[in-house]
Amino acid sequence: MSIFWDKKAKEEEKEESKFGSPLSNTQSDNTITRSKSEKKTKSESFLRFDDMDLENIHIRNDVLLEIATFLSRRWSDSSESSIHISREGRTSTNLEKKRITLPGLDYFYGNIFQKYRQWRTLLWYESIRLRYSFKIFDTDVVFGFIFNILETKRVEILGLEEWKGMIKEIIFYEGLSWHNKPLLNSLHGRNKVLEAFSQFFLTGYIKGELFGGENERVVRASEYAHEIIKEYVKKFNLRNKTHDPTEDQKWLEKETRQIIKILQVDSLMSAPPIPMLMPKSKVGLSMKQEEVLSQIEKLVKIKTKEIEIEKLKKEIVQGDDINEEFRIIVKESQKNDNKGFESTENLSIAIPDNTGINENAIYDFNLINKIKTALKEWKSGWRERYDFTGEEIEVENYIERQPKVFIRDKKIAINVKIAILLDLSSSIEDHEIEYKKATVALCEGLDYLGIKFSIYAFNTESRSVKCWIIKPPTIRWGTLYARRLMQVRPLGGTPLGEVYKILNPSISAFKPDIFVTLTDGEPSDMDAVRSIVLSYKRSGIQMIAIGLGADLGDAIGIGHNLKYLNYQRTLTLSKKRLQDLPKKVLGLLTVD
């Protein structure tokens, strides 16, 4: 996204690169989290992950947001800036609320280190925009599309005046993000011209081909845009690096109209979203070293004549300036995966560790949205109820001669902690995905309400009971825990008594108000279950079981068996109606 201006360059150097002066030979000043071990030998200082390591590394969103908040507040010079991660892959900045929204790491191409570097560079852009921008227009109109492109260039150059160390990271970002750019040959009309201008002005070259008048207009508009931005930076430096937001906005709006004239497009016409070529899966696409080097070399040749190309492109690809920062983040992510438990060894509880798995299959956004919509009144803390007296009258109830014809608003409170145990024995295999979809929707609902909860699962491998911690009670729900759930496969029988004994230390530490067990079979150790359920109840935990049957009749039969196991309450549900599971569980939580 960048053409770099060297303010000390001579005028005759302009011809060396038609679309921007050469890159200054200034080395990185300080990219905030520079390696603390620079005085060590190179082999000690920059121990890099190999390809196998990078395939198995996962970075937690909470750790990512923590470092992002620190970086953004330094870059934006604002102690109020906040970072949010969008599941839809959106990038936006709200200047008034000082809020930056970025896609997750899975949005980007490459291995996990390459993804992090791209994500970090995008964070820098939006943080610098937060610092220097005065207006962000919607890009669905041609005027806003062109304005924001000029604004991106303006804030980039102002940001690089202070953070020169970002130059190599920006070139790396451009090299890898090029895969996301649409091929111009696949676009038509004003979309093609607008995208060509964006690519040519911001990077110095285009992806695809332009012919005849379109090519001429794009080149002229890019040259004009470079000149006005260069003149702006010159004046900015003469003013001791101060700017007048009102005057700058008027100037940029005026120049935006001029560029629109050169491009010969209508400023008020809509600009339909230009499709981006995204990774086909959330895992992304791993890029070979040779591919990255080739793309970086092309960019370096365009942007600089002063630095030895071979040396610079290797520095850019290796990313040594970011290496130590990345290692710290990985270490924090691994450490926090066990948060809430000092060790799981003594608890005989395992943590699914293959975090590279794709959890998309168990995310049913339609079901999740339905659950959240149903929870809106719970979130507000008030619920409408029919009663014998009230503030409003329900006419239909009156006509039908119902006893409760008035509507009254009642204060409701959800102040409980909940533990949930999932039976993942082999009998659930045929309904595994639907079962897990319903569980994810339930977790999203609990998280939406701000309820503290933990999720456990069990299965049997080689006649040995395996208890899995899907989500500890002390951390908010996130996609990492959906990945964990996705990994636990339905196997074995239902040794529920042994599972309860294994979980006893962690349940006693958490002290939930409600312990819900979801099971689709009769426990193999009935007497042991009766005894330990009674023990849990004596400690003040409300024990509830939900029986899952192949059909309604089977569910009722399982429910009858569960009643003899000392549970305070049993519910039943057909596996054909697993989408009702979140409502069943959530219905246990309200206290009037």
CORURZI-V339043 format. One record per residue. N is the residue number from 1. PHI is phi in degrees with one decimal (none if undefined). D_CENTER is the distance of its C-alpha to the mean C-alpha in Angstrom with 2 decimals. Layout:
BEGIN
[[N & PHI & D_CENTER] [N & PHI & D_CENTER]]
END
This chain:
BEGIN
[[1 & none & 22.21] [2 & -155.7 & 25.30] [3 & -123.4 & 29.06] [4 & -102.3 & 30.42] [5 & -102.7 & 33.58] [6 & -97.4 & 36.06] [7 & -66.0 & 38.04] [8 & -92.7 & 40.92] [9 & -65.9 & 41.31] [10 & -78.7 & 44.64] [11 & -63.2 & 45.09] [12 & -69.3 & 46.43] [13 & -72.3 & 43.17] [14 & -57.3 & 41.70] [15 & -72.6 & 43.22] [16 & -63.5 & 41.61] [17 & -138.9 & 38.25] [18 & -61.2 & 38.46] [19 & -114.7 & 34.92] [20 & 148.5 & 34.67] [21 & -70.7 & 36.55] [22 & -60.6 & 36.05] [23 & -68.6 & 33.38] [24 & -63.6 & 34.88] [25 & -82.9 & 35.76] [26 & -67.8 & 34.27] [27 & -82.3 & 32.34] [28 & -58.0 & 29.12] [29 & -74.2 & 30.03] [30 & -167.3 & 27.24] [31 & -95.0 & 23.52] [32 & 74.4 & 23.11] [33 & -115.1 & 22.43] [34 & -61.5 & 25.19] [35 & -58.2 & 26.47] [36 & -80.4 & 28.97] [37 & -110.7 & 31.03] [38 & -63.7 & 32.22] [39 & -81.1 & 35.81] [40 & -79.8 & 35.53] [41 & -67.4 & 36.38] [42 & -59.3 & 33.90] [43 & -65.9 & 33.58] [44 & -82.2 & 32.82] [45 & -74.0 & 30.64] [46 & -123.0 & 28.11] [47 & -78.8 & 27.68] [48 & -94.4 & 25.10] [49 & -73.1 & 23.22] [50 & -85.8 & 24.86] [51 & -60.1 & 23.31] [52 & -66.6 & 23.67] [53 & -58.8 & 21.89] [54 & -64.9 & 18.87] [55 & -69.2 & 18.63] [56 & -102.3 & 18.45] [57 & -91.3 & 16.09] [58 & -127.7 & 12.73] [59 & -108.0 & 10.79] [60 & -71.4 & 9.56] [61 & -63.7 & 6.69] [62 & -67.2 & 9.80] [63 & -68.5 & 11.73] [64 & -61.3 & 9.42] [65 & -67.4 & 9.48] [66 & -65.2 & 13.16] [67 & -70.3 & 14.17] [68 & -65.3 & 12.32] [69 & -63.4 & 14.25] [70 & -61.7 & 17.37] [71 & -62.8 & 17.16] [72 & -62.0 & 16.44] [73 & -68.4 & 19.32] [74 & -70.4 & 21.59] [75 & -67.4 & 20.89] [76 & -86.7 & 21.05] [77 & 58.9 & 23.90] [78 & -134.9 & 22.54] [79 & -81.4 & 22.22] [80 & -106.2 & 20.50] [81 & -65.8 & 17.38] [82 & -132.1 & 14.08] [83 & -117.9 & 10.45] [84 & -130.6 & 7.71] [85 & -107.9 & 4.03] [86 & -99.6 & 4.98] [87 & -71.3 & 5.13] [88 & -84.6 & 8.29] [89 & 78.3 & 7.63] [90 & -81.5 & 9.58] [91 & -125.2 & 10.91] [92 & -156.3 & 13.35] [93 & -134.2 & 15.37] [94 & -99.3 & 17.53] [95 & -65.3 & 20.58] [96 & -68.3 & 22.26] [97 & -88.3 & 19.59] [98 & 54.7 & 18.39] [99 & -119.3 & 14.76] [100 & -109.5 & 12.30] [101 & -114.3 & 9.24] [102 & -127.7 & 7.26] [103 & -71.8 & 5.29] [104 & -76.3 & 3.30] [105 & -61.8 & 6.67] [106 & -66.1 & 7.77] [107 & -68.8 & 8.48] [108 & -100.9 & 11.29] [109 & -83.4 & 14.66] [110 & 103.8 & 16.42] [111 & -78.9 & 16.33] [112 & -63.9 & 13.84] [113 & -69.0 & 15.91] [114 & -64.1 & 16.07] [115 & -63.9 & 12.35] [116 & -62.7 & 12.07] [117 & -63.7 & 15.07] [118 & -66.3 & 13.84] [119 & -60.9 & 10.61] [120 & -65.1 & 13.13] [121 & -67.9 & 15.58] [122 & -63.0 & 13.49] [123 & -60.9 & 12.87] [124 & -60.0 & 16.67] [125 & -56.4 & 17.51] [126 & -70.8 & 15.84] [127 & -68.4 & 17.36] [128 & -67.1 & 20.68] [129 & -62.1 & 20.48] [130 & -62.2 & 20.11] [131 & -79.8 & 23.21] [132 & -108.2 & 25.45] [133 & -78.1 & 24.58] [134 & -119.8 & 26.72] [135 & -158.3 & 25.56] [136 & -126.6 & 22.71] [137 & -90.8 & 24.02] [138 & -69.1 & 22.51] [139 & -89.7 & 22.46] [140 & -83.7 & 23.99] [141 & -122.0 & 27.41] [142 & -53.4 & 29.03] [143 & -58.7 & 29.89] [144 & -65.0 & 26.35] [145 & -61.8 & 25.12] [146 & -70.0 & 27.82] [147 & -56.9 & 27.58] [148 & -67.6 & 23.91] [149 & -66.9 & 24.75] [150 & -62.6 & 27.60] [151 & -66.8 & 25.59] [152 & -59.4 & 22.99] [153 & -65.1 & 25.99] [154 & -61.6 & 27.69] [155 & -70.2 & 24.96] [156 & -60.6 & 24.21] [157 & -67.2 & 27.89] [158 & -64.0 & 28.18] [159 & -66.0 & 25.25] [160 & -71.7 & 26.85] [161 & -61.2 & 30.07] [162 & -99.9 & 28.59] [163 & -113.1 & 25.92] [164 & -63.1 & 27.90] [165 & -64.7 & 26.06] [166 & -81.5 & 23.09] [167 & -57.6 & 25.40] [168 & -66.1 & 24.85] [169 & -67.9 & 21.06] [170 & -68.4 & 21.23] [171 & -62.6 & 23.59] [172 & -62.0 & 21.35] [173 & -58.4 & 18.40] [174 & -63.3 & 20.90] [175 & -62.2 & 22.24] [176 & -82.1 & 19.17] [177 & -73.2 & 17.58] [178 & -59.9 & 21.00] [179 & -63.5 & 20.09] [180 & -80.5 & 17.89] [181 & -72.7 & 20.92] [182 & -72.9 & 23.15] [183 & -74.6 & 26.70] [184 & -59.6 & 29.12] [185 & -62.2 & 31.62] [186 & -89.6 & 29.37] [187 & -109.4 & 29.41] [188 & -140.1 & 32.41] [189 & 60.3 & 34.00] [190 & -66.8 & 32.25] [191 & -60.0 & 28.78] [192 & -65.7 & 30.18] [193 & -65.7 & 31.78] [194 & -64.7 & 28.77] [195 & -66.1 & 26.40] [196 & -62.8 & 29.24] [197 & -63.6 & 29.72] [198 & -59.8 & 26.06] [199 & -65.4 & 26.09] [200 & -69.0 & 29.60] [201 & -71.4 & 29.34] [202 & -83.1 & 26.06] [203 & -120.2 & 26.66] [204 & 98.6 & 30.38] [205 & -153.1 & 30.40] [206 & -121.8 & 29.40] [207 & -104.9 & 28.10] [208 & 117.8 & 30.99] [209 & -132.3 & 34.27] [210 & -124.6 & 35.83] [211 & -128.6 & 39.47] [212 & 54.9 & 42.27] [213 & -62.2 & 41.68] [214 & -62.4 & 37.87] [215 & -62.3 & 37.75] [216 & -63.3 & 40.23] [217 & -65.1 & 38.41] [218 & -65.2 & 35.05] [219 & -64.7 & 36.85] [220 & -61.7 & 38.86] [221 & -64.3 & 35.90] [222 & -65.8 & 33.94] [223 & -61.5 & 37.04] [224 & -63.2 & 37.63] [225 & -63.3 & 34.06] [226 & -61.9 & 34.34] [227 & -65.4 & 37.68] [228 & -69.8 & 36.65] [229 & -68.0 & 33.58] [230 & -62.4 & 35.87] [231 & -66.5 & 38.44] [232 & -62.0 & 35.94] [233 & -61.7 & 34.84] [234 & -60.7 & 38.54] [235 & -67.3 & 39.31] [236 & -59.2 & 36.29] [237 & -69.7 & 37.70] [238 & -67.4 & 41.19] [239 & -89.3 & 40.00] [240 & 59.6 & 38.85] [241 & 58.0 & 35.19] [242 & -119.2 & 35.20] [243 & -143.0 & 34.29] [244 & -104.7 & 35.23] [245 & -54.2 & 32.27] [246 & -65.2 & 34.71] [247 & -67.1 & 36.72] [248 & -64.3 & 33.79] [249 & -65.7 & 32.28] [250 & -59.6 & 35.72] [251 & -64.0 & 36.12] [252 & -69.7 & 32.78] [253 & -65.9 & 33.39] [254 & -63.3 & 36.87] [255 & -69.7 & 35.79] [256 & -60.3 & 33.10] [257 & -62.6 & 35.98] [258 & -66.3 & 38.03] [259 & -67.0 & 35.45] [260 & -61.7 & 35.09] [261 & -63.4 & 38.89] [262 & -64.1 & 38.88] [263 & -74.9 & 36.31] [264 & 61.3 & 38.44] [265 & -124.8 & 35.75] [266 & -84.8 & 35.89] [267 & -64.0 & 33.77] [268 & -95.9 & 33.43] [269 & -72.5 & 32.52] [270 & -72.5 & 29.13] [271 & -116.3 & 26.81] [272 & -56.4 & 25.06] [273 & -54.6 & 21.50] [274 & -86.0 & 22.00] [275 & -62.7 & 20.29] [276 & -104.1 & 17.91] [277 & -86.6 & 18.34] [278 & -96.9 & 15.00] [279 & -55.0 & 14.82] [280 & -72.3 & 16.51] [281 & -139.4 & 14.22] [282 & -67.7 & 10.74] [283 & -74.1 & 12.84] [284 & 88.2 & 13.78] [285 & -123.8 & 17.29] [286 & -80.0 & 19.09] [287 & -105.3 & 21.40] [288 & -72.2 & 24.84] [289 & -57.7 & 26.11] [290 & -64.5 & 28.84] [291 & -64.1 & 26.56] [292 & -63.9 & 24.57] [293 & -59.5 & 27.92] [294 & -62.4 & 29.46] [295 & -67.7 & 26.80] [296 & -63.6 & 26.81] [297 & -60.8 & 30.61] [298 & -61.0 & 30.76] [299 & -68.3 & 28.71] [300 & -63.4 & 30.72] [301 & -62.4 & 33.95] [302 & -71.7 & 33.05] [303 & -92.8 & 31.94] [304 & -147.6 & 34.49] [305 & -118.6 & 38.11] [306 & -95.7 & 38.57] [307 & -105.1 & 36.50] [308 & -58.1 & 37.40] [309 & -60.7 & 35.02] [310 & -59.2 & 34.99] [311 & -66.2 & 34.26] [312 & -67.3 & 31.51] [313 & -66.6 & 29.61] [314 & -68.2 & 29.68] [315 & -61.0 & 28.43] [316 & -66.4 & 25.53] [317 & -66.4 & 24.56] [318 & -70.6 & 25.01] [319 & 61.7 & 22.94] [320 & -61.5 & 25.08] [321 & -62.4 & 24.19] [322 & -102.3 & 20.59] [323 & -57.9 & 21.67] [324 & -67.1 & 22.55] [325 & -59.7 & 19.46] [326 & -63.8 & 17.37] [327 & -62.0 & 19.80] [328 & -63.1 & 19.45] [329 & -64.6 & 15.66] [330 & -61.0 & 16.31] [331 & -61.9 & 19.21] [332 & -64.3 & 17.43] [333 & -63.4 & 14.78] [334 & -65.6 & 17.80] [335 & -66.6 & 19.77] [336 & -78.4 & 17.37] [337 & -60.7 & 16.96] [338 & -99.1 & 20.52] [339 & -56.6 & 20.16] [340 & 100.1 & 22.70] [341 & -138.0 & 25.07] [342 & -62.2 & 27.05] [343 & -154.3 & 27.84] [344 & -100.3 & 27.52] [345 & -65.2 & 30.65] [346 & -71.8 & 33.13] [347 & -90.5 & 31.31] [348 & 57.4 & 31.51] [349 & -111.8 & 27.88] [350 & -103.0 & 25.69] [351 & -115.6 & 21.96] [352 & -56.6 & 20.55] [353 & -114.1 & 19.67] [354 & -88.0 & 18.70] [355 & -78.3 & 14.92] [356 & -82.0 & 14.85] [357 & -69.7 & 15.62] [358 & -90.8 & 13.83] [359 & -94.6 & 13.17] [360 & -56.2 & 13.14] [361 & -62.3 & 16.82] [362 & -108.1 & 16.59] [363 & -101.7 & 14.11] [364 & -102.2 & 16.69] [365 & -67.2 & 15.09] [366 & -65.3 & 18.68] [367 & -66.6 & 19.73] [368 & -61.5 & 16.81] [369 & -65.0 & 17.66] [370 & -63.0 & 21.31] [371 & -63.0 & 20.84] [372 & -66.0 & 19.09] [373 & -62.8 & 21.84] [374 & -66.9 & 24.45] [375 & -92.2 & 23.18] [376 & -58.7 & 23.43] [377 & -70.6 & 26.94] [378 & -65.8 & 26.04] [379 & -63.1 & 23.34] [380 & -74.7 & 26.07] [381 & 91.4 & 28.56] [382 & -131.3 & 31.27] [383 & -138.4 & 32.51] [384 & -82.5 & 35.35] [385 & -133.5 & 38.12] [386 & -78.4 & 41.48] [387 & -150.4 & 44.36] [388 & -76.2 & 48.11] [389 & -135.5 & 47.60] [390 & 171.3 & 44.88] [391 & -86.6 & 44.01] [392 & -127.8 & 43.81] [393 & -110.7 & 45.75] [394 & -95.7 & 44.36] [395 & -61.1 & 47.03] [396 & -60.9 & 46.31] [397 & -64.3 & 46.74] [398 & -65.9 & 49.96] [399 & -63.5 & 51.34] [400 & -82.3 & 50.56] [401 & 58.7 & 52.26] [402 & -72.7 & 49.32] [403 & -68.1 & 50.07] [404 & -105.8 & 46.89] [405 & -111.2 & 46.87] [406 & -104.3 & 45.11] [407 & -111.1 & 41.43] [408 & -129.3 & 40.42] [409 & -83.8 & 37.16] [410 & -116.5 & 36.56] [411 & -74.1 & 34.37] [412 & -121.0 & 32.10] [413 & -129.3 & 30.37] [414 & -120.5 & 27.70] [415 & -129.1 & 28.31] [416 & -129.4 & 28.00] [417 & -114.2 & 26.27] [418 & -135.6 & 25.83] [419 & -115.4 & 25.77] [420 & -126.8 & 25.29] [421 & -114.7 & 26.86] [422 & -104.0 & 26.22] [423 & -81.8 & 29.15] [424 & -116.6 & 28.06] [425 & -76.3 & 31.62] [426 & -63.1 & 32.74] [427 & -69.1 & 33.87] [428 & -91.1 & 30.33] [429 & -57.4 & 29.72] [430 & -65.4 & 30.70] [431 & -118.8 & 28.17] [432 & -56.1 & 25.41] [433 & -65.1 & 22.56] [434 & -64.2 & 23.64] [435 & -60.6 & 24.06] [436 & -73.6 & 20.55] [437 & -60.5 & 19.14] [438 & -64.0 & 21.21] [439 & -66.0 & 20.08] [440 & -62.3 & 16.34] [441 & -62.4 & 17.42] [442 & -61.4 & 19.58] [443 & -64.1 & 16.94] [444 & -62.5 & 14.71] [445 & -67.1 & 18.03] [446 & -63.1 & 19.00] [447 & -65.3 & 15.81] [448 & -60.2 & 16.35] [449 & -84.8 & 19.85] [450 & 74.7 & 19.00] [451 & -85.8 & 21.19] [452 & -77.3 & 21.38] [453 & -152.3 & 21.45] [454 & -128.2 & 21.55] [455 & -126.1 & 21.43] [456 & -124.7 & 23.89] [457 & -142.8 & 25.20] [458 & -143.7 & 28.38] [459 & -148.1 & 30.15] [460 & -128.5 & 33.22] [461 & -120.5 & 33.52] [462 & 51.7 & 37.07] [463 & 63.7 & 38.52] [464 & -112.8 & 36.33] [465 & -72.3 & 34.07] [466 & -118.8 & 30.40] [467 & -102.0 & 28.36] [468 & -118.9 & 24.59] [469 & -93.4 & 22.30] [470 & -86.1 & 19.13] [471 & -144.1 & 17.88] [472 & -69.5 & 19.93] [473 & -75.6 & 21.07] [474 & -94.1 & 20.01] [475 & -123.8 & 16.20] [476 & -71.6 & 13.91] [477 & -64.8 & 12.55] [478 & -157.3 & 9.22] [479 & -63.8 & 8.52] [480 & -56.4 & 10.71] [481 & -77.4 & 13.54] [482 & -67.1 & 13.35] [483 & -63.6 & 13.78] [484 & -59.6 & 16.68] [485 & -60.9 & 18.20] [486 & -61.4 & 18.10] [487 & -77.5 & 20.11] [488 & -79.3 & 22.94] [489 & -93.1 & 25.55] [490 & -66.9 & 28.40] [491 & -148.0 & 31.49] [492 & 77.5 & 34.78] [493 & -101.4 & 36.40] [494 & -128.0 & 35.96] [495 & -82.8 & 37.33] [496 & -63.7 & 35.98] [497 & -61.4 & 38.43] [498 & -65.5 & 37.42] [499 & -62.4 & 33.68] [500 & -60.2 & 34.47] [501 & -66.0 & 36.44] [502 & -63.6 & 33.66] [503 & -80.2 & 31.21] [504 & -53.1 & 33.83] [505 & -61.9 & 33.02] [506 & -73.2 & 29.31] [507 & -67.8 & 30.15] [508 & -64.5 & 32.92] [509 & -70.5 & 30.66] [510 & -77.6 & 28.09] [511 & 53.7 & 30.92] [512 & -71.3 & 29.19] [513 & -76.9 & 31.21] [514 & -130.6 & 30.55] [515 & -121.5 & 30.20] [516 & -104.5 & 29.47] [517 & -112.5 & 30.36] [518 & -104.8 & 29.54] [519 & -140.3 & 32.14] [520 & -118.1 & 33.86] [521 & -148.1 & 36.98] [522 & -80.6 & 39.87] [523 & -58.3 & 39.44] [524 & -79.3 & 41.65] [525 & -133.0 & 42.85] [526 & -58.2 & 43.80] [527 & -64.4 & 45.89] [528 & -63.6 & 43.32] [529 & -65.6 & 40.66] [530 & -56.2 & 43.13] [531 & -67.0 & 43.90] [532 & -76.6 & 40.43] [533 & -62.4 & 39.17] [534 & -61.8 & 42.15] [535 & -64.4 & 41.24] [536 & -61.8 & 37.74] [537 & -62.0 & 39.32] [538 & -66.1 & 41.78] [539 & -84.5 & 39.02] [540 & 95.0 & 37.90] [541 & -96.7 & 35.04] [542 & -81.0 & 35.22] [543 & -95.5 & 35.11] [544 & -129.5 & 34.01] [545 & -124.0 & 33.92] [546 & -117.3 & 32.63] [547 & -89.0 & 34.58] [548 & -106.7 & 33.07] [549 & -112.8 & 35.82] [550 & -62.1 & 36.17] [551 & -144.2 & 37.67] [552 & -62.5 & 38.79] [553 & -63.0 & 42.08] [554 & -65.0 & 40.51] [555 & -62.4 & 38.00] [556 & -64.8 & 40.95] [557 & -62.5 & 42.80] [558 & -64.8 & 39.97] [559 & -60.8 & 39.75] [560 & -62.7 & 43.50] [561 & -64.4 & 43.21] [562 & -67.3 & 40.43] [563 & -61.5 & 42.69] [564 & -85.7 & 45.02] [565 & -106.6 & 42.43] [566 & 73.7 & 42.61] [567 & -67.8 & 39.28] [568 & -71.7 & 39.55] [569 & -153.1 & 38.00] [570 & -126.4 & 37.24] [571 & -122.9 & 35.45] [572 & -129.6 & 35.54] [573 & -155.4 & 33.31] [574 & -77.9 & 33.88] [575 & -63.7 & 31.35] [576 & -74.0 & 31.79] [577 & -119.5 & 30.27] [578 & -62.4 & 27.24] [579 & -65.8 & 25.19] [580 & -85.9 & 27.37] [581 & -57.9 & 26.28] [582 & -57.3 & 23.62] [583 & -65.7 & 26.33] [584 & -60.1 & 28.90] [585 & -71.1 & 27.06] [586 & -62.9 & 25.84] [587 & -65.4 & 29.42] [588 & -82.4 & 30.53] [589 & -95.7 & 28.70] [590 & -77.0 & 30.36] [591 & -125.0 & 33.34] [592 & -73.0 & 35.59]]
END
